[in-house]
Amino acid sequence: MTVIDERRLTFDALWGAYSDAVFGFARRRADEQGARDALAETFTIAWRRLEDVPAEPLPWLLGVCRKVLANQRRGDGRRRDLLARLAGLAPVAQPDTAERSADAAQVREAFRALGRRDRETLALVAWDGLSPAEAAVVCGCSAGTFTTRLHRARTRLAERLASDEHAPAGPPATREAP
């Protein structure tokens, strides 16, 4: 039997023996979906740290679940605070449809003209909604390195947009970012 098979058997036994208890613990502290999310995250952590799971795993699993639920509550609080702040902002005047369409096309062209790494960096934050620290994990670099990449990518995009205002649109550049 391979190490992976043994690891899977260990995890399967852990899941079979304790998933109901962990879900019940989470359900008493969160709504149905929050409890399901906490259960999944708890066992994801258990899988990653299978070597750290003690001989009597239930207290350890419940401790992990408790921290996962606390993280969920903090995230929910941050979202509520952000929504409250956004609700207090004055509405922004919307440009007409033709102007928005022209602006969108200009942004798309400027984005396509960036190097692959700049496009990926901007997309992880703008489209995928990741924080710079989360995106750094995806890219396999430190948060500081990713923040620097993000700043440089934003600067290059802004420069491209500024230069595109006065230059005709050409084919996308194939140059990679340094």
N, C-alpha and C positions, 0 to 999 in steps of 0.2 A: 504494500500500500504506500502511495506517495505521501509526501508531507502535505500536499494540497488536499488529498483525500482525507487525511487525518484531521486537518484543520476544518474541512467542511463538515465532517462527522461531529466534531466537537461543537461547531457552531449550530448545526442542526439540532443537536441534543440540548444546547443552551436555549435555542428558540422554542423548541417543543416543551421544555420544562418551565420556562419563565415568561414567555410572551404574554400569556393571559394575565399574569400577576402585574407585569409592567403596564399593560394596557389599562387594567383596572385602576392602578395607581394614577396614571395619567388622566383617565376619564373622570376621576373624582376632582381633578384640579383644572380641567379644561373641557371645552366642548368636544363633540365627536371628532371633527376634523383635526383640531389641535392635538387631541390624544393620539390619533392615528399618525400624525406627523411626528409627534414626540416618540412614539413607539419605533417608528422607522429610523429616526435619527439615533435613538439609544442603541438599537441593534447594529446600526452602521458603525457607531463608535466601538461597540463590542467586537465587531468583526476586525476593525483596524487594530484594536488593542487586545486581541484574544489572549496573548501571552500575559497580560496584566490582570485578567479576570481571576479573582481569587477562588479558592476551593469552594467557598460558600458564596455563589455569585449574586443571589437576590439583593442583598443590601447594596452591593456595588452597582448593580443595574439600576436600582431605585435612586441611588445617588446621582448617577449619570442622567437619568430621566428628569430628576428634580432640576438639575442644571440646564438641561435642554428646555424645560418648561419656563424657567426663569429667563433664558435667552429669548424665547418666543414672546414672553410678556414685555420684555424691554423693546423688542422690535415692534410689537404692536403699539406700545406707548410712543415710540419715535414716529411711527406712521400717523397716529392720531395727532400728535403735536404738529407734524408737518402739514397735515390737512387743515388744522386750525389756523396755522400761519398763512397757508395759501388762501383760505377762505377770507382772510382779512385784507388781502391785497386788492388794489383797485383793478378793475378789468382793463386789459390792454386792448387798445384799438386794433382791430384786425385789418390788414391790407386787403384790397379787393382780390378776387380770385385770379385774375390775370397776373397781378403783381406777385402773388404767392407762388403761382406756377413757374414764373420766370425765376424767382428766388430759389425754388426747389431744384430747378434744372441746373442753376449755377452751382449750388451746393453739391449736387450729384457729380457734376463734371469735376469740380475741385477735389472732391473725395476720391474719385477714380484716378485722378492724376497723382495722388500720394503713393508712396511706396507701400508694399504689402504689410510691413510691420506697423506703419503708421495707421493704415486702414484697420488692422486687427485691434490695435490699441484703442482707437476711437470707438470702434464697434462694441468692444467688450463693455465699455463704460456707458456709451450713449444708447445702444440698441439692446444689449443684454442686461443693462441695469446693474452691473456689478460695481462695487466700490473699488477704488484702486487696490486695496489690500486683497480683495477677492480675485480681481483680475490678475494680480501678481502671481497668485497660486496657479491660475490657469496657464500663464506664460512661463512659469517655472523660474521666476526671478524674485528678488526682494521687493517689498512694497516701495522702498525708496527708489529703486531702479525703475519700477513701473511708473511711479509718479513723475520721474524725470522724462521717461518716454512719452507719457501723456501730455506733459507740458510742451515738449518739443513737437509732438504731432499736432496739437492744437495750434501752436504758433505757425507751423508750416501750412495748415489748412487756412488759417486767417490770412497769411501772406498770399496764398494761392487765390483766395476769394478777392482780396484787394487787387491783385494783379489782373484777375479775370474781368474786373469791372471795366478795364480800359483796353483789354486785348481780346481779339476774336477767339472763340473756342476752337481748340485744335485737338488732335488725337491725344489720348491719355499718355502721360509719361510712363516709361517703363523702368525708370531709375528706382533702385531700392533705397530706402532710408538708411543713413549711416548708423 
